[in-house]
């Protein structure tokens, strides 16, 4: 009995053939998903308030506004602050770089009641994947929390994205865990800007 006779003519051979077929299909599936993740992907989010400019000066403006806002809250008074998309996007990129997270090239777009973020995720064994996510933020705990509405990763079809959502969410949560909230903040999102009302 030859090799093929063994594979297809005996019970043990049929079991081995089935197992090999499953392994090959799994490898093909994983490779296909990695290729779909790595090539192409969602377009950058559409700004609600005009062109987004990523720069150190916008990141510094965010920091200056935040420091003034936080100082008033530390003094025991209520306060509010408004940030535009360029300030938020610039600070998000600076923060991700400082913390060495798995997310880069971040762009944040603000719309009425929700925000969108696009960027590149380094979470596929050295393969980069562009992503787009939308949702809202809660700033009432020890760290910011995000409630995702929709997530797109690379060119992976929606029905295949679910197993990879946890990679994306883990990367975002890892960054957010580095942000400690000292006060109670209530965000209000309108086209192009985010307003924070703070309580001491």
N, C-alpha and C positions, 0 to 999 in steps of 0.2 A: 504494500500500500504506500503510495507516494504521499508527499506533503499535503497536496490539495485533497487527496482522498481522505487523509486523516482529518483535515479541517472540515470537510463537508460530509464525510461518510460515517463518522462516529459521534456518539453523544458528547464525549469530552472535546472532540474537535469542534463541534457546533457551539459549545459553551465558550471555548477559547475564541472562536471566530466572532461570536456576539460581543464578548468583552473587548476584543480588538476594535471592532466597529464602533463601539461606544467611546473608546478612548480617542480614536481618530476623529469622530464627530465632535467630541468635546474640544480637542485641539483646534479643529477648524473653526468652531464657534468662538473660542477665546481669541484666536488670531483675527477673525473677522471683526469682533467687537473692538479690539485694540486699534485696528486700521480705521474703523468708523470713528473712533474717539479722536484719533490723532490727526486725521485729515479733514479739513473744512470745519464747519461748525456754525453755531448761531452768529448772526450779525451783532455788532455792538448795540447796546441799548440806545433808544432814542431819547435825547435829553428833553426834559420838560421846560427848560428855561434857556435854551440856546446852546451855543458851542461850549463843550467842556474842555478846559485847559488844565493839564496836569503840570504842576510846577512847585518848586520849593517855596516860592512866595505865597502861593495859595495854601500850602500846608501850614506855613507859618501864620497866616491870617486865621486859619482854623484854630491853631493852638492859642493864639492871642485872645480870640473871642472866647474860647473855652475857659482859659485861665481867668478872665474877668468875670465870666458867668459863674464859675465855680467859687471864686473868692467872695462874691456876694452871698452865695448859698452858705459858705463856711461861716460868714458873719451872722447868719441867722435870719436873713431876709429872703423872700421869694424873688425869683429872677426869671428872665427869658432870654433866649438867644436864637438867631436865625442863621443858618448856613446855606450856601448855594451848592450846586452840584460840583463845581470846580474845586471848591474848598474841601468838600467831603471826599471826592475822588482822590485829590492830591494827598490828603491826610491818610486815607485808607492805604494807598500805595506805600507811603512812607512807613506806616505802622507795620505793614506786612513785611517790608524789607528789614525793619528793625528786629522783628521777632523771628525772622527766618522761616516763615510759614510756607505752605505749599501752594499759595495763591499769589499771582502777580498780574501786572497790566490791568489793574482794577479800574472800572469805570462805573460810577453810580449815577443812575437817573431817577429823579423824583417825580412822581405823578400824584394826582389827587387820591390820597388814602393808601398808596402803596409805593414801593420802590423797586427798581430793577438793578441788578448788578451783573456785569459781564467781566470776563477776565480769562486767565489761563491757569489751569490746575495741573500741578506736578504730582500726580498720584497714581500713575499707571506704570510703575516699574521703569521710570525714566522717560516715558512717553508723555508729552504735553497734550492737554486736551482743552480746547476753548469751551467755556460754559456761559450760560445765561440763566439767571434765576430771578424770580419775582416773589415778593412777599412783604411782610410788615415786621417791625421790630417792637419788642417790649423792653422797657428800660426801668422796670420796677423791682428787679432782684439784685443780687450781688454782681451779676455780669449781664451784659446785653443778651437777649435771646431773639432768635429769628423764627418766624412762622412762615415757611415756604409755601407759596401757591403753586409755582411751576418751576421745573428745573430741566434744562436742556444741556447735554454734554456731547460735544463733537457732532458727528452726524449719526449718532446712535438713535435708532427709532424709539419713539416714546415707550413702547411696550418692553423694550430692553433696557431702558434707563433705570428702572426701579432698583435692580441689584447694585447699581453703581451710585445711587443717590447717597448712600451712607458714606462713601468715600468723600463726596463733595461736602456733605453736612459735617462730617468729622473735621475736615480741613477748616471750614468756617468756624466751627465751635472751638477749635484749638486756638484760633486767633482771638475770638471773643472772650475766652477764658482769661486772657492776659489783660482784659480791661476790667478794672474794679470800679463799681459805681458806689459813690458815697452818699448820694441823695436820691430822692424820688423824682424821676423825670417823666413828663408826658409829651410824646412827640405828636406833632401835627404836620402831615405831609400834604403839600400843595404843589402845583406844577413848577418844577425847577428849584424848590427850596424845602428845607425841613426846619420847623420851629420846635424848640424845646422849652417847655415850661417846667421850672424846677422848684421843688419844695425843700427847705433845709432838712 
